Amino acid sequence: MSAETDKELRVLRGHLSGKPDFTLATVSINKLNTHIQHADTSVKQHTQLTVKELEKAIKQFQSTFQQNKTLRQQSAHLLIAAQQPVDNLFQLQSLCLKAIKLFSLVSAEAVEENAGSSPQLHKKPEARTSGSLFEEIQNELSQLIDSYAKKQPDEPKVVDLRTKLESQLSEEELLQTCIIVIRLVVTESMHEATLSGRMIYRIHHALGGIQEGVEASMASSGKAFEARNASADDIASQLTEMGQTVQDSDSLEKLKTQAQAHITSISTAVANRKEADNKEQQALMGLLSAMQTQMETLQRQTQVYRRKLAEQTAFSHTDPLTRLPNRLAYNERFNREYEDALNDNRALSLAVIDIDFFKSINDRFGHQAGDKTLQVVGHHLKKQLHGDEFISRWGGEEFVMILPFIETSALEKKLDDMRESLSRLPFKFKQEKVSITASFGGTCLRENDEPHSMFERADELLYQAKKNGRNRVVVE
């Protein structure tokens, strides 16, 4: 059951053989207890996962050989057995052996017998893979390329990708297209990173220049302060000497001569101080002027960068075709509304909308008609919203609405009014009037709900609406 458990059992046996070491044996026993406790959880998880995969394989087998009565009945019996509780690995092993026995019944004759009902066993793979996953991937790629086409409408690579995504693609072609788009995204990201790096370097350089200017100004101010102190000390010394001369002088002529000398010395010191102050003032004004120029340059660069960031944010949050918010914008908005609803204990509703028979519009009238339909429907649904209500394009022909403060009773009426107004819109393609309808699935926030569980419930209700005939609202 567990290699670690077996290893520790061997260690424990070594501690207990010969001359027993009960201290080390106790350590081994504690490790074994931990292993066994964890093994129980691990076995349960492994068993559940294996049974789930086995059920999937049996259902696929049953669907493939639907026309063979024996295989169909045995598949049903095995599926019932797989859906019973599996308590241990021995039961799981028995179940797997029964599945192997059933699958081994498919001999060459059985395959031949089911050839009519399962042509995929003999046919070469079709050029295009069917299924919602394939279509979802292709739709996501188309939206991504549309966003690049807005910025680079004449770029040959982008034009070529748009053309490819509008055609029937095989699996290999889809994978190649994915690789090309990934490279395009990486290249664009590296370009944006380079621009950001340059802008950061410019800001850093400008701030470095300002810092140098401030440091130079502080050094200059320090030297000027020292020079002023020295000049003041010199003048004070001259005045002191003058006072002493007045006291000591016994001749008027001598006093005049000495006083004149001191006055001349003081005048020279004052003139020198004035000249030094003028030079300091000019240097400071020049430094401040240079710093102001650097600040203005930095401000302009920052505004450009801020505008670019705002454009990028708006671009990354907007669906390029419908100009509605995209899935990224929805995720951010719903997380905020979800937290506010929990904190304020208020109602919050969510609705998923899918245009009915949208593929037939593309097939009958072309992708331009499909694009126009998405734009008109998106714009019309947005007009029906009020206040804090929010709509985004989820992908393909699906839209998602966030409706704060809406209870279940009001939700059904609101969605049904939107459904009816949408069905009355006048559509005309190639001179042919077409009625466009949509199916709605709506739900309200419940106790213990998570954002993903709420969306999944609304999506399941949408599926019920389409299964029950489309052009209807299902609310729970």
C-alpha positions as semicolon CSV with decimal commas, in nm:
position;residue;x (nm);y (nm);z (nm)
1;M;0,000;0,000;0,000
2;S;0,286;0,238;0,075
3;A;0,660;0,215;0,007
4;E;0,732;0,448;0,300
5;T;0,530;0,228;0,536
6;D;0,711;-0,089;0,420
7;K;1,047;0,079;0,465
8;E;0,965;0,194;0,818
9;L;0,836;-0,154;0,907
10;R;1,173;-0,298;0,806
11;V;1,345;-0,038;1,024
12;L;1,117;-0,130;1,318
13;R;1,189;-0,502;1,270
14;G;1,561;-0,422;1,286
15;H;1,513;-0,232;1,614
16;L;1,322;-0,526;1,767
17;S;1,546;-0,812;1,647
18;G;1,850;-0,934;1,839
19;K;1,896;-0,693;2,128
20;P;1,583;-0,470;2,112
21;D;1,625;-0,093;2,115
22;F;1,288;0,022;2,245
23;T;1,375;0,394;2,223
24;L;1,438;0,377;1,848
25;A;1,147;0,134;1,811
26;T;0,917;0,396;1,968
27;V;1,039;0,653;1,713
28;S;0,962;0,409;1,430
29;I;0,618;0,331;1,573
30;N;0,534;0,703;1,585
31;K;0,643;0,742;1,222
32;L;0,432;0,439;1,126
33;N;0,128;0,591;1,299
34;T;0,171;0,908;1,093
35;H;0,216;0,709;0,770
36;I;-0,092;0,497;0,834
37;Q;-0,309;0,799;0,919
38;H;-0,200;0,978;0,602
39;A;-0,229;0,658;0,398
40;D;-0,595;0,632;0,488
41;T;-0,666;0,975;0,342
42;S;-0,444;0,908;0,042
43;V;-0,616;0,577;-0,036
44;K;-0,959;0,740;-0,020
45;Q;-0,855;1,017;-0,257
46;H;-0,687;0,768;-0,493
47;T;-0,994;0,542;-0,484
48;Q;-1,238;0,825;-0,555
49;L;-1,027;0,956;-0,842
50;T;-0,986;0,609;-0,996
51;V;-1,359;0,530;-0,967
52;K;-1,444;0,864;-1,127
53;E;-1,213;0,795;-1,424
54;L;-1,349;0,440;-1,448
55;E;-1,708;0,570;-1,462
56;K;-1,611;0,807;-1,740
57;A;-1,447;0,523;-1,937
58;I;-1,752;0,296;-1,892
59;K;-1,992;0,569;-2,006
60;Q;-1,779;0,634;-2,314
61;F;-1,767;0,259;-2,384
62;Q;-2,144;0,234;-2,339
63;S;-2,204;0,527;-2,575
64;T;-1,968;0,384;-2,839
65;F;-2,137;0,042;-2,844
66;Q;-2,494;0,158;-2,788
67;Q;-2,625;-0,070;-3,063
68;N;-2,477;-0,385;-2,911
69;K;-2,735;-0,509;-2,659
70;T;-2,495;-0,738;-2,468
71;L;-2,223;-0,476;-2,429
72;R;-2,480;-0,211;-2,341
73;Q;-2,635;-0,425;-2,064
74;Q;-2,300;-0,531;-1,918
75;S;-2,184;-0,169;-1,926
76;A;-2,496;-0,066;-1,735
77;H;-2,435;-0,336;-1,469
78;L;-2,072;-0,233;-1,431
79;L;-2,167;0,136;-1,412
80;I;-2,410;0,058;-1,128
81;A;-2,134;-0,131;-0,947
82;A;-1,894;0,161;-0,995
83;Q;-2,146;0,399;-0,843
84;Q;-2,164;0,197;-0,519
85;P;-1,935;0,292;-0,225
86;V;-1,581;0,155;-0,262
87;D;-1,431;0,109;0,086
88;N;-1,087;-0,036;0,015
89;L;-0,827;-0,111;-0,249
90;F;-0,941;-0,474;-0,287
91;Q;-1,288;-0,364;-0,397
92;L;-1,130;-0,113;-0,632
93;Q;-0,908;-0,384;-0,777
94;S;-1,209;-0,612;-0,829
95;L;-1,397;-0,332;-1,002
96;C;-1,105;-0,262;-1,236
97;L;-1,074;-0,632;-1,323
98;K;-1,445;-0,639;-1,416
99;A;-1,392;-0,335;-1,639
100;I;-1,093;-0,503;-1,808
101;K;-1,303;-0,815;-1,865
102;L;-1,581;-0,607;-2,021
103;F;-1,347;-0,408;-2,243
104;S;-1,175;-0,729;-2,357
105;L;-1,508;-0,853;-2,495
106;V;-1,469;-0,603;-2,777
107;S;-1,318;-0,835;-3,038
108;A;-1,272;-0,759;-3,402
109;E;-1,624;-0,894;-3,465
110;A;-1,775;-0,662;-3,205
111;V;-1,601;-0,364;-3,360
112;E;-1,729;-0,470;-3,703
113;E;-2,079;-0,513;-3,564
114;N;-2,077;-0,159;-3,428
115;A;-1,914;-0,005;-3,733
116;G;-2,247;0,135;-3,848
117;S;-2,318;0,307;-3,518
118;S;-1,957;0,408;-3,449
119;P;-1,802;0,521;-3,776
120;Q;-1,541;0,715;-3,581
121;L;-1,358;0,385;-3,520
122;H;-1,277;0,354;-3,891
123;K;-1,303;0,705;-4,024
124;K;-1,008;0,935;-4,042
125;P;-1,041;1,231;-3,806
126;E;-1,242;1,515;-3,954
127;A;-1,068;1,837;-4,041
128;R;-1,244;2,015;-3,758
129;T;-1,290;1,883;-3,406
130;S;-1,639;1,930;-3,268
131;G;-1,723;2,024;-2,915
132;S;-1,772;2,327;-2,699
133;L;-1,408;2,331;-2,582
134;F;-1,279;2,365;-2,939
135;E;-1,527;2,644;-3,012
136;E;-1,446;2,819;-2,684
137;I;-1,073;2,815;-2,761
138;Q;-1,133;2,947;-3,112
139;N;-1,365;3,219;-2,981
140;E;-1,112;3,326;-2,716
141;L;-0,837;3,343;-2,978
142;S;-1,062;3,544;-3,209
143;Q;-1,133;3,797;-2,933
144;L;-0,765;3,825;-2,852
145;I;-0,672;3,881;-3,217
146;D;-0,952;4,138;-3,251
147;S;-0,792;4,337;-2,970
148;Y;-0,457;4,338;-3,154
149;A;-0,632;4,428;-3,481
150;K;-0,758;4,749;-3,317
151;K;-0,398;4,856;-3,256
152;Q;-0,239;4,707;-3,570
153;P;-0,512;4,683;-3,837
154;D;-0,266;4,649;-4,125
155;E;-0,026;4,404;-3,963
156;P;-0,008;4,103;-4,205
157;K;0,034;3,849;-3,925
158;V;-0,276;3,976;-3,742
159;V;-0,483;3,982;-4,063
160;D;-0,373;3,627;-4,145
161;L;-0,465;3,504;-3,797
162;R;-0,812;3,663;-3,815
163;T;-0,873;3,496;-4,150
164;K;-0,765;3,157;-4,016
165;L;-0,982;3,180;-3,707
166;E;-1,288;3,253;-3,922
167;S;-1,239;2,928;-4,114
168;Q;-1,269;2,560;-4,025
169;L;-0,956;2,454;-3,834
170;S;-0,822;2,109;-3,761
171;E;-0,674;2,029;-3,422
172;E;-0,320;2,072;-3,554
173;E;-0,406;2,406;-3,715
174;L;-0,568;2,523;-3,391
175;L;-0,256;2,431;-3,192
176;Q;-0,033;2,610;-3,443
177;T;-0,257;2,916;-3,419
178;C;-0,235;2,903;-3,038
179;I;0,144;2,898;-3,057
180;I;0,148;3,198;-3,294
181;V;-0,089;3,393;-3,068
182;I;0,119;3,308;-2,758
183;R;0,431;3,435;-2,934
184;L;0,244;3,751;-3,032
185;V;0,134;3,807;-2,672
186;V;0,485;3,745;-2,539
187;T;0,636;3,984;-2,795
188;E;0,380;4,252;-2,706
189;S;0,443;4,200;-2,334
190;M;0,819;4,229;-2,383
191;H;0,767;4,548;-2,586
192;E;0,549;4,696;-2,311
193;A;0,805;4,589;-2,050
194;T;1,079;4,762;-2,250
195;L;0,875;5,084;-2,270
196;S;0,806;5,065;-1,897
197;G;1,177;5,006;-1,830
198;R;1,271;5,311;-2,035
199;M;1,017;5,524;-1,854
200;I;1,139;5,404;-1,515
201;Y;1,499;5,479;-1,622
202;R;1,402;5,832;-1,726
203;I;1,223;5,892;-1,398
204;H;1,520;5,752;-1,208
205;H;1,761;5,969;-1,410
206;A;1,551;6,282;-1,351
207;L;1,522;6,211;-0,980
208;G;1,899;6,150;-0,970
209;G;1,956;6,492;-1,129
210;I;1,726;6,656;-0,878
211;Q;1,902;6,480;-0,593
212;E;2,240;6,597;-0,722
213;G;2,104;6,951;-0,743
214;V;1,975;6,936;-0,388
215;E;2,308;6,799;-0,264
216;A;2,500;7,072;-0,454
217;S;2,266;7,337;-0,312
218;M;2,319;7,206;0,041
219;A;2,699;7,202;-0,005
220;S;2,695;7,553;-0,151
221;S;2,473;7,678;0,132
222;G;2,712;7,522;0,386
223;K;3,015;7,693;0,234
224;A;2,828;8,026;0,213
225;F;2,726;7,992;0,577
226;E;3,088;7,935;0,678
227;A;3,201;8,234;0,466
228;R;2,936;8,459;0,625
229;N;3,045;8,352;0,972
230;A;3,411;8,421;0,884
231;S;3,319;8,764;0,740
232;A;3,109;8,849;1,049
233;D;3,396;8,743;1,273
234;D;3,637;8,961;1,071
235;I;3,407;9,266;1,095
236;A;3,355;9,207;1,469
237;S;3,732;9,184;1,513
238;Q;3,781;9,512;1,320
239;L;3,519;9,684;1,536
240;T;3,683;9,555;1,852
241;E;4,020;9,684;1,737
242;M;3,862;10,021;1,654
243;G;3,719;10,045;2,004
244;Q;4,054;9,956;2,157
245;T;4,229;10,211;1,933
246;V;3,988;10,486;2,048
247;Q;4,064;10,405;2,409
248;D;4,440;10,385;2,365
249;S;4,495;10,668;2,117
250;D;4,651;10,993;2,258
251;S;4,655;11,178;1,928
252;L;4,360;11,289;1,721
253;E;4,551;11,256;1,395
254;K;4,669;10,911;1,483
255;L;4,314;10,814;1,581
256;K;4,176;10,940;1,249
257;T;4,439;10,747;1,058
258;Q;4,376;10,425;1,250
259;A;3,994;10,466;1,229
260;Q;4,015;10,521;0,856
261;A;4,219;10,202;0,817
262;H;3,964;10,001;1,014
263;I;3,672;10,152;0,821
264;T;3,845;10,070;0,491
265;S;3,901;9,711;0,608
266;I;3,535;9,679;0,719
267;S;3,412;9,827;0,389
268;T;3,627;9,578;0,198
269;A;3,486;9,287;0,405
270;V;3,128;9,407;0,348
271;A;3,189;9,447;-0,027
272;N;3,343;9,100;-0,043
273;R;3,046;8,959;0,147
274;K;2,803;9,133;-0,088
275;E;2,984;8,996;-0,393
276;A;2,988;8,646;-0,244
277;D;2,616;8,672;-0,165
278;N;2,543;8,780;-0,523
279;K;2,739;8,485;-0,662
280;E;2,568;8,248;-0,423
281;Q;2,226;8,388;-0,518
282;Q;2,302;8,351;-0,890
283;A;2,428;7,994;-0,842
284;L;2,122;7,908;-0,634
285;M;1,883;8,057;-0,891
286;G;2,059;7,866;-1,167
287;L;2,038;7,546;-0,967
288;L;1,669;7,601;-0,890
289;S;1,600;7,678;-1,255
290;A;1,769;7,354;-1,362
291;M;1,574;7,159;-1,098
292;Q;1,249;7,319;-1,216
293;T;1,327;7,218;-1,575
294;Q;1,396;6,862;-1,461
295;M;1,074;6,856;-1,259
296;E;0,871;6,978;-1,558
297;T;1,031;6,714;-1,779
298;L;0,962;6,449;-1,518
299;Q;0,602;6,565;-1,484
300;R;0,547;6,545;-1,861
301;Q;0,700;6,196;-1,877
302;T;0,493;6,083;-1,580
303;Q;0,172;6,213;-1,741
304;V;0,252;6,028;-2,063
305;Y;0,322;5,710;-1,870
306;R;0,008;5,750;-1,657
307;R;-0,203;5,803;-1,969
308;K;-0,047;5,498;-2,131
309;L;-0,117;5,286;-1,822
310;A;-0,478;5,408;-1,816
311;E;-0,517;5,320;-2,185
312;Q;-0,367;4,977;-2,128
313;T;-0,593;4,913;-1,831
314;A;-0,902;5,018;-2,026
315;F;-0,787;4,813;-2,326
316;S;-0,723;4,500;-2,118
317;H;-1,067;4,531;-1,953
318;T;-1,271;4,591;-2,271
319;D;-1,403;4,347;-2,527
320;P;-1,284;4,488;-2,862
321;L;-1,591;4,376;-3,059
322;T;-1,883;4,485;-2,839
323;R;-1,693;4,753;-2,641
324;L;-1,843;4,599;-2,328
325;P;-1,630;4,504;-2,028
326;N;-1,461;4,167;-2,079
327;R;-1,415;3,862;-1,856
328;L;-1,124;4,019;-1,665
329;A;-1,336;4,325;-1,585
330;Y;-1,622;4,097;-1,480
331;N;-1,400;3,901;-1,239
332;E;-1,275;4,218;-1,070
333;R;-1,622;4,374;-1,049
334;F;-1,795;4,059;-0,924
335;N;-1,535;4,004;-0,651
336;R;-1,602;4,358;-0,523
337;E;-1,981;4,317;-0,538
338;Y;-1,956;3,976;-0,373
339;E;-1,752;4,114;-0,080
340;D;-1,986;4,415;-0,043
341;A;-2,293;4,188;-0,044
342;L;-2,145;3,970;0,229
343;N;-2,030;4,266;0,442
344;D;-2,359;4,458;0,409
345;N;-2,581;4,147;0,415
346;R;-2,760;4,253;0,097
347;A;-2,893;4,075;-0,209
348;L;-2,682;4,005;-0,516
349;S;-2,798;3,838;-0,838
350;L;-2,610;3,698;-1,135
351;A;-2,739;3,613;-1,481
352;V;-2,580;3,435;-1,779
353;I;-2,724;3,504;-2,126
354;D;-2,666;3,305;-2,444
355;I;-2,789;3,407;-2,792
356;D;-3,002;3,128;-2,938
357;F;-2,886;2,956;-3,260
358;F;-2,597;3,197;-3,296
359;K;-2,394;2,951;-3,504
360;S;-2,669;2,939;-3,765
361;I;-2,641;3,318;-3,805
362;N;-2,270;3,284;-3,885
363;D;-2,334;2,992;-4,118
364;R;-2,622;3,158;-4,306
365;F;-2,513;3,521;-4,321
366;G;-2,139;3,520;-4,247
367;H;-1,924;3,622;-3,951
368;Q;-1,983;3,994;-4,008
369;A;-2,352;3,937;-3,941
370;G;-2,260;3,742;-3,629
371;D;-2,032;4,024;-3,509
372;K;-2,306;4,279;-3,571
373;T;-2,553;4,064;-3,379
374;L;-2,321;4,051;-3,078
375;Q;-2,273;4,428;-3,088
376;V;-2,646;4,505;-3,111
377;V;-2,748;4,252;-2,845
378;G;-2,475;4,369;-2,608
379;H;-2,572;4,734;-2,655
380;H;-2,941;4,656;-2,608
381;L;-2,887;4,456;-2,289
382;K;-2,666;4,731;-2,147
383;K;-2,944;4,988;-2,204
384;Q;-3,178;4,780;-1,986
385;L;-2,949;4,813;-1,684
386;H;-2,959;5,084;-1,420
387;G;-2,739;5,219;-1,142
388;D;-2,469;4,976;-1,030
389;E;-2,588;4,695;-1,258
390;F;-2,312;4,558;-1,479
391;I;-2,283;4,355;-1,799
392;S;-1,980;4,200;-1,968
393;R;-1,916;3,975;-2,262
394;W;-1,811;3,639;-2,125
395;G;-1,701;3,490;-2,457
396;G;-1,851;3,366;-2,781
397;E;-2,222;3,452;-2,776
398;E;-2,248;3,462;-2,394
399;F;-2,293;3,764;-2,169
400;V;-2,290;3,791;-1,789
401;M;-2,482;4,043;-1,579
402;I;-2,422;4,143;-1,217
403;L;-2,737;4,277;-1,051
404;P;-2,684;4,414;-0,698
405;F;-2,983;4,451;-0,460
406;I;-3,202;4,223;-0,681
407;E;-3,394;3,943;-0,504
408;T;-3,512;3,622;-0,672
409;S;-3,870;3,745;-0,716
410;A;-3,760;4,062;-0,894
411;L;-3,484;3,884;-1,089
412;E;-3,717;3,665;-1,295
413;K;-3,934;3,957;-1,402
414;K;-3,635;4,175;-1,491
415;L;-3,475;3,903;-1,702
416;D;-3,805;3,814;-1,871
417;D;-3,862;4,179;-1,965
418;M;-3,514;4,189;-2,116
419;R;-3,578;3,866;-2,305
420;E;-3,903;3,997;-2,455
421;S;-3,757;4,335;-2,553
422;L;-3,463;4,159;-2,719
423;S;-3,695;3,935;-2,924
424;R;-3,869;4,245;-3,061
425;L;-3,551;4,399;-3,201
426;P;-3,561;4,432;-3,581
427;F;-3,274;4,238;-3,743
428;K;-3,223;4,219;-4,116
429;F;-2,944;4,029;-4,293
430;K;-2,916;4,019;-4,673
431;Q;-3,267;4,162;-4,707
432;E;-3,404;3,888;-4,480
433;K;-3,573;3,970;-4,150
434;V;-3,443;3,759;-3,866
435;S;-3,571;3,723;-3,511
436;I;-3,295;3,707;-3,252
437;T;-3,372;3,551;-2,913
438;A;-3,167;3,458;-2,610
439;S;-3,185;3,221;-2,316
440;F;-3,129;3,342;-1,958
441;G;-3,013;3,164;-1,644
442;G;-3,026;3,362;-1,319
443;T;-2,954;3,304;-0,952
444;C;-2,915;3,493;-0,624
445;L;-2,639;3,482;-0,366
446;R;-2,694;3,207;-0,109
447;E;-2,536;3,128;0,225
448;N;-2,192;2,968;0,182
449;D;-2,184;3,065;-0,186
450;E;-1,850;3,129;-0,355
451;P;-1,810;3,339;-0,671
452;H;-1,738;3,032;-0,884
453;S;-2,029;2,829;-0,740
454;M;-2,272;3,112;-0,805
455;F;-2,160;3,141;-1,166
456;E;-2,172;2,765;-1,219
457;R;-2,529;2,756;-1,087
458;A;-2,637;3,038;-1,321
459;D;-2,464;2,863;-1,611
460;E;-2,645;2,536;-1,530
461;L;-2,978;2,722;-1,523
462;L;-2,892;2,871;-1,863
463;Y;-2,831;2,517;-1,990
464;Q;-3,178;2,417;-1,861
465;A;-3,333;2,714;-2,041
466;K;-3,174;2,608;-2,370
467;K;-3,262;2,243;-2,311
468;N;-3,626;2,336;-2,245
469;G;-3,667;2,508;-2,581
470;R;-3,458;2,829;-2,568
471;N;-3,591;3,188;-2,559
472;R;-3,682;3,152;-2,194
473;V;-3,569;3,245;-1,844
474;V;-3,485;2,992;-1,574
475;V;-3,426;3,137;-1,227
476;E;-3,351;2,958;-0,901
